[in-house]
Amino acid sequence: MTIPNAAPAARPAEQRLDLIDALRGFALAGVLLSNLRDFSLYTLIEADAPALWPGERWLQMALAALLDAKAMTVFALLFGVGFALQLERADTGNADDSRAARRRYAWRLCLLLGFGLLHAAFWYGDILRYYAVLGLLLLPLARWRPATLAALGVLVAVFASAALQPWMKPWTAQFAPAAQAAAEARAAFAAPSWPTMLAGNRDYDLWVHATAWSLPLFTLGRLLLGMAIGRAGWLQRPQQHLRAWRRLLAWTLPPGLILAVYFLFRDFGGLGPELFGLQGGAARALSRPLRNLAYLSLGLGYVAAFVLLFQQPRARRWLAWLAPVGRMALSNYLAQTVFGLALFYGIGLGLGPRYGLIGVLAAFALVFAAQTALSHWWLRRFRYGPLEWLWRCLTYRRALPLRRAPGPAPAAA
């Protein structure tokens, strides 16, 4: 985009980048809190977890209502936004240059797949594999209109898994029951042996991704919606789209909260499948798309609320502290696994689920504070995060400068 007056326009451009980075940092915080329950092995015993303190059950309910699938929604939306922005930059108007840029981006996604497969060897919860494969599949849709992408994204995210569920039941029935798979995984992860842990992770990874067959649809719908937001320029030029963001907030956050509270009573209150006067099969058929809608609505509502808050100078000063975390998203995401395994698995300190959700919250505060401080420290000295730099070097097949150039002050050299 041509900027006629570079000096006055530089500040808004920085703010736009800071918004996306800060939002990505916010999403990483949610992903960390969600994943730490897995790292701590808490989710493997959650159905029978003892209440270690009087508020444990309430905290469990709050996290289920406000966090589950919502942090991953924001993270996936932002990957879709980044996907659209990368391809927009590749569209230079020159056919040869555009084809070369698209091939380079496809190679970039192949490298991301490599990162994801390596990560998955150590932790079954890796999501990078899905982003890479689905990103490759979405390349032909890069020039679709935002409205078309958004409509398709909602259809996939809300209705696709509900439509396929009757045909997938025989598929999931052939695998081990959830309780058996969880018990075997917990024993492997608690063992102080690398071979045992890696073998258990491999087996549980296969089980999780075979039985959680709707995860690709969950991810695909959000990538499409993120592409739509990126194509429409809502995050690059938020002040030009404030009315759209306000409408999105009004349309998503209230219904998302209402549905989240409803399913909270369903899941934790022992309510039956009755739904709005419906019973039996009809209620169960409607329940799945409504649950999908709850996840999607709250995630979109969080994004809209964050964007609108970021337009307020006081709030921006606080939220901008998340931007360095978001700029190092790949490094921080993979480092979270290192912290999780070191704290909770048998190959590390072996804390496991003994401290319940209080232990998870304490680990979250410690790890995210450390990642925030390290991200600020690192980016004052270097251009990219360590893995972001490696990814770029592999993408362009040459070594790129990592250390920041000296500032305006005279350099000693």
Disulfide bonds with the S-S distance in Angstrom:
none
